[in-house]
Amino acid sequence: MLVHVQRFLSFLEDLVFPFSCLGCGRTGSILCADCARAWSLEGQPQCHRCGTPTPMPQSQCWRCQNWPPVLVTVRAPFRFDGPVRQAIHQLKYRGVRGAAPQLGRYLAAYAATELSSIRGQTSWAVVPIPLHPTRQRERGFNQAALLAKPVADALGIPVIHGLVRQQATRPQVGQSYAARQRNVAGAFAWRQGKQMPSAVILVDDVVTTGATMVAACEVLQAGGVQTVVGLALARHLLAGNMPHREDANRV
């Protein structure tokens, strides 16, 4: 009951009070365009496959060299820090669902540019990373699904809610690379009766090591999916994954 009351109060707050940018305080958006640009990863050298910032561009790195071949690349427009992190936390943990359309528009615009070759292709579909049913009932929504819809609209391809989380895994936050892999191993399955596309854009809110997407890809690959592109709103850079050069505005 308390969860439902808190969710209702957050809904009322979204209606009554306009958003203010979590970066600069400007009214009208939870993350204004100027602050979004300040926390963008655009233009930084990165691994071409996993998208992790690197000192020099490279085709793949130690983080993704053992990924299944079906997962061809993972991309994210923002660094998971500062106002971007706060905005995602507002959505996920405070139930500020009104943040989802604004954040979804940023991800959709990024996808429309980075994945323009996919636009309108009938073989492709967008698949959100699912929550376990228990956690989704507690939260009231799946943030990845809210982000997936505008991406699908921008690319002119369908959203398929075929992936399910069959294990209530522990949160990945604070776990090591190996622990993250163990935590999500066998966590996903494909929903019976849902047709599996041949190519998938796999959407999540945050990507760190890619372990969650790899676990989902194993299910997709077993079902016949030939190509998977991972897409997240933000990339969490762990120690050792930090960009070689830092913009003073991003520290």
C-alpha positions as CSV (number, residue, x, y, z in Angstrom):
1,M,0.0,0.0,0.0
2,L,2.8,2.4,0.9
3,V,4.4,1.9,-2.5
4,H,1.2,2.7,-4.3
5,V,0.7,5.9,-2.2
6,Q,4.3,7.0,-2.9
7,R,3.7,6.3,-6.6
8,F,0.5,8.4,-6.6
9,L,2.1,11.3,-4.9
10,S,5.0,11.3,-7.4
11,F,2.4,11.3,-10.2
12,L,0.7,14.3,-8.7
13,E,4.0,16.1,-8.2
14,D,4.8,15.5,-11.9
15,L,1.4,17.2,-12.8
16,V,1.7,20.2,-10.5
17,F,5.3,21.1,-10.6
18,P,7.3,21.7,-13.8
19,F,10.6,19.9,-14.2
20,S,13.8,21.7,-13.5
21,C,17.1,20.6,-15.1
22,L,19.1,18.6,-12.6
23,G,22.3,20.1,-14.0
24,C,21.6,23.8,-14.2
25,G,18.1,24.3,-12.6
26,R,16.6,25.7,-15.8
27,T,12.8,25.2,-15.8
28,G,11.1,23.0,-18.4
29,S,13.1,19.8,-18.6
30,I,14.7,17.3,-16.2
31,L,17.8,17.4,-18.3
32,C,18.2,20.4,-20.6
33,A,19.9,20.2,-24.0
34,D,23.0,22.2,-22.8
35,C,23.6,19.8,-19.8
36,A,22.9,16.8,-22.0
37,R,25.7,17.9,-24.4
38,A,28.0,18.5,-21.4
39,W,27.6,14.8,-20.3
40,S,27.6,13.3,-23.8
41,L,30.2,10.7,-24.8
42,E,30.2,12.0,-28.3
43,G,33.6,12.5,-29.9
44,Q,35.6,10.5,-27.3
45,P,37.8,7.6,-28.6
46,Q,36.2,4.3,-27.8
47,C,36.1,0.6,-28.4
48,H,34.1,0.2,-31.6
49,R,32.4,-2.9,-30.4
50,C,31.5,-2.3,-26.7
51,G,31.6,1.5,-26.9
52,T,33.7,1.9,-23.7
53,P,35.9,5.0,-23.8
54,T,39.5,4.1,-24.5
55,P,42.8,6.1,-24.9
56,M,42.8,5.3,-28.6
57,P,40.0,4.0,-30.9
58,Q,40.1,0.2,-31.3
59,S,38.0,-2.5,-32.9
60,Q,37.4,-4.4,-29.7
61,C,38.9,-4.5,-26.2
62,W,39.4,-7.0,-23.3
63,R,35.9,-6.1,-22.0
64,C,34.1,-7.4,-25.1
65,Q,36.5,-9.9,-26.8
66,N,34.6,-12.9,-25.3
67,W,31.1,-11.6,-26.1
68,P,28.9,-13.9,-28.2
69,P,29.4,-13.0,-31.9
70,V,25.7,-12.1,-32.3
71,L,26.2,-9.0,-30.1
72,V,27.9,-6.8,-32.6
73,T,28.0,-3.5,-30.7
74,V,26.7,-1.6,-27.7
75,R,26.2,2.1,-27.7
76,A,25.2,4.8,-25.2
77,P,25.0,8.6,-25.7
78,F,25.7,9.7,-22.1
79,R,28.1,9.1,-19.2
80,F,26.2,7.8,-16.1
81,D,27.2,10.6,-13.8
82,G,26.1,14.0,-12.7
83,P,22.6,15.1,-13.8
84,V,22.2,12.1,-16.1
85,R,22.6,9.8,-13.2
86,Q,20.3,11.8,-11.1
87,A,17.6,11.9,-13.8
88,I,17.8,8.1,-14.2
89,H,17.5,7.6,-10.5
90,Q,14.5,9.9,-10.3
91,L,12.8,7.7,-12.9
92,K,13.8,4.3,-11.4
93,Y,13.8,4.9,-7.7
94,R,11.5,7.8,-7.1
95,G,8.9,6.8,-9.6
96,V,9.1,10.1,-11.5
97,R,7.7,8.5,-14.6
98,G,7.3,11.9,-16.3
99,A,11.1,11.9,-16.8
100,A,10.8,8.9,-19.2
101,P,9.5,10.8,-22.3
102,Q,12.3,13.4,-22.0
103,L,15.0,10.9,-21.6
104,G,13.5,8.7,-24.3
105,R,13.6,11.5,-26.8
106,Y,17.3,11.9,-26.2
107,L,17.9,8.2,-26.7
108,A,15.6,8.1,-29.8
109,A,17.5,11.0,-31.4
110,Y,20.8,9.3,-30.8
111,A,19.5,6.0,-32.2
112,A,18.1,7.8,-35.3
113,T,21.6,9.1,-36.0
114,E,23.8,6.2,-34.9
115,L,21.5,3.4,-36.2
116,S,20.1,5.2,-39.3
117,S,20.8,2.2,-41.5
118,I,18.3,0.1,-39.5
119,R,15.4,2.6,-40.1
120,G,12.3,0.8,-41.5
121,Q,13.9,-2.6,-41.9
122,T,11.3,-5.2,-41.3
123,S,13.8,-7.8,-40.0
124,W,14.6,-5.6,-37.0
125,A,12.7,-5.1,-33.7
126,V,13.4,-3.3,-30.4
127,V,13.4,-5.5,-27.3
128,P,13.7,-3.9,-23.8
129,I,15.6,-5.6,-21.1
130,P,12.8,-6.9,-18.7
131,L,12.5,-6.6,-15.0
132,H,11.5,-9.5,-12.9
133,P,7.7,-9.5,-12.4
134,T,8.1,-8.9,-8.6
135,R,10.3,-5.8,-9.2
136,Q,8.1,-4.5,-11.9
137,R,5.0,-4.7,-9.6
138,E,6.9,-2.8,-7.0
139,R,8.1,-0.1,-9.4
140,G,5.0,0.1,-11.4
141,F,6.8,0.1,-14.8
142,N,9.9,-1.1,-16.6
143,Q,12.1,1.9,-17.4
144,A,13.8,0.1,-20.3
145,A,10.4,-0.4,-21.9
146,L,9.6,3.3,-21.5
147,L,12.8,4.1,-23.3
148,A,12.4,1.5,-26.0
149,K,9.1,2.9,-27.4
150,P,10.5,6.3,-28.7
151,V,13.5,4.5,-30.1
152,A,11.2,2.1,-32.0
153,D,9.1,5.1,-33.2
154,A,12.2,7.0,-34.4
155,L,13.5,4.0,-36.4
156,G,10.1,2.8,-37.7
157,I,10.4,-0.7,-36.3
158,P,8.2,-2.6,-33.7
159,V,8.8,-3.1,-30.0
160,I,8.5,-6.8,-29.0
161,H,8.1,-7.6,-25.3
162,G,9.2,-11.2,-25.8
163,L,12.2,-11.3,-23.4
164,V,11.3,-12.2,-19.8
165,R,13.4,-12.3,-16.6
166,Q,12.8,-15.6,-15.0
167,Q,15.1,-15.1,-12.1
168,A,14.9,-12.4,-9.5
169,T,18.6,-11.4,-9.7
170,R,20.4,-9.1,-7.2
171,P,21.1,-5.5,-8.4
172,Q,24.3,-5.3,-10.4
173,V,25.4,-2.1,-8.6
174,G,28.7,-2.6,-6.7
175,Q,29.5,-6.1,-8.1
176,S,32.7,-7.0,-9.9
177,Y,32.8,-7.9,-13.6
178,A,32.8,-11.7,-12.8
179,A,30.1,-11.3,-10.2
180,R,27.9,-9.5,-12.6
181,Q,28.2,-12.3,-15.2
182,R,27.3,-14.9,-12.5
183,N,24.4,-12.9,-11.3
184,V,22.6,-12.7,-14.6
185,A,23.6,-16.2,-16.0
186,G,20.4,-18.0,-17.0
187,A,18.2,-15.0,-15.9
188,F,16.3,-14.6,-19.1
189,A,14.0,-16.6,-21.3
190,W,11.9,-15.9,-24.4
191,R,8.1,-15.7,-23.9
192,Q,6.2,-18.5,-25.5
193,G,4.1,-17.5,-28.4
194,K,6.1,-14.4,-29.2
195,Q,7.8,-14.5,-32.6
196,M,11.5,-13.8,-32.4
197,P,12.9,-11.3,-35.0
198,S,16.1,-12.0,-36.9
199,A,17.7,-8.8,-35.7
200,V,17.3,-6.9,-32.4
201,I,18.1,-3.6,-30.8
202,L,18.3,-4.5,-27.1
203,V,17.4,-1.5,-24.9
204,D,18.4,-0.8,-21.3
205,D,18.7,2.3,-19.2
206,V,22.4,1.8,-18.1
207,V,25.2,-0.4,-19.4
208,T,28.3,-1.1,-17.3
209,T,30.2,-4.2,-18.2
210,G,27.6,-5.5,-20.7
211,A,26.9,-8.6,-18.6
212,T,23.1,-8.2,-18.7
213,M,23.1,-7.7,-22.4
214,V,25.3,-10.7,-23.0
215,A,23.0,-12.9,-20.9
216,A,20.0,-11.7,-22.9
217,C,21.9,-12.3,-26.2
218,E,22.5,-15.9,-25.3
219,V,18.8,-16.5,-25.2
220,L,18.2,-14.5,-28.4
221,Q,21.0,-16.3,-30.2
222,A,19.6,-19.7,-29.2
223,G,16.3,-18.7,-30.6
224,G,17.7,-17.8,-34.0
225,V,18.5,-14.0,-33.7
226,Q,21.4,-13.3,-36.0
227,T,22.3,-9.7,-35.0
228,V,22.0,-7.8,-31.8
229,V,22.8,-4.1,-31.2
230,G,22.8,-3.0,-27.5
231,L,21.5,0.4,-26.8
232,A,21.5,2.2,-23.4
233,L,20.8,5.7,-22.3
234,A,24.0,5.9,-20.2
235,R,27.3,4.2,-19.7
236,H,28.6,3.6,-16.2
237,L,32.4,3.9,-16.3
238,L,34.0,1.7,-13.6
239,A,37.5,2.3,-12.3
240,G,39.8,1.3,-15.1
241,N,37.1,2.2,-17.7
242,M,37.5,6.0,-17.4
243,P,38.2,8.0,-20.6
244,H,41.9,8.9,-21.1
245,R,41.1,12.6,-21.4
246,E,38.6,14.4,-19.2
247,D,36.7,17.5,-20.0
248,A,36.8,19.7,-17.0
249,N,33.1,20.2,-17.2
250,R,32.6,16.4,-16.8
251,V,34.7,15.8,-13.7
